[in-house]
Amino acid sequence: MSEYDHEPVRGLPEELPEGEYMIWQDAPDWKRMVASALHIRLTLLYFAIIAGAALLGGNPGTAGVMVLFAVAVTGFFALYAYGVGRTCVYTLTNKRIVMRVGVALNKCINIPLSEIETANLKLTGGGAGNIVLSLKGMPRMGYTMLWPHARSLRLVRPQPMLRAVPDAAKVARLLFEATVLVQPVTKKAEAAPEPAMEGLTA
């Protein structure tokens, strides 16, 4: 028996009420999650710098230990990201976003489309990307409750994030189209936008 067998609909804690329907559902790409949320490249660079400094200083033993640490940390990060990819489900309906998150302890986070102030897309390569949500008057969510589905280092006012989403541009468009039916929405205009960024502003 799966721990999610109690779900009446995959990724949802209960059946959708009358008038609400699912528009899109998917899970994060765990390989992209390793780079996006766990910053594996920076971690490897950190160990590489220490190992290189140790070699230059004539301490091959220390360099070897750093290499072992790098392998262990990389393996742990990859295993955790794989667990996130297996257990997390993002769902977009015509009324809300539902995030089923938690590798060990499962929980569902509901974000009404009416509470979305801005949604910003950043493509990360291969069609995948992150969609960061800024909320209006909803109670603040704890960073630890959201992580890794939160914008990095926004501790005071955490921002929920659909992270490492496959075909992210399509998902951003679906989110825009669903939100504009719930509240007035305008396309965010940037003076000099980055090619990998697209904003949706309520």
C-alpha angles and dihedrals in degrees: 000000000000121000086236096054089103091065111105088204124022110265095007129098093216144005114289112259121245112288095025121101138174118258102175140356133180144135130245119270100248094207090056088044091061091057098036104043104019097039093220093174092059090046092053091046090053093053091043092055092050092046091048092049090049092052092049089049092052097253106124091162092061090046090053091050090051090052090052090049090050091053092047095047092045091051092049092048092049092049092049093047089049089053091051091050091050097047106031122088126181116202129187119196130173088264109034152352116254119198116193101195140161129090096209102014114037121217137161123224118201119204114183113219087229089065096054112109098174137358118197125191125208117183115216101188138283091050092295123120150153126259112203118201126207112197133209120214101344116126110268115263120224115253092227090051091054102037127145086019092063137083110271118262095359092128102149096052107013118209118213114232137197094219130201092358115178114234089011097174090059091048091050090052092050090049091050093049092048094046095048088061091055101041138002108280132183130193109253113244118212123194091220109005121193113244091239096052132084125171133203115193130191 
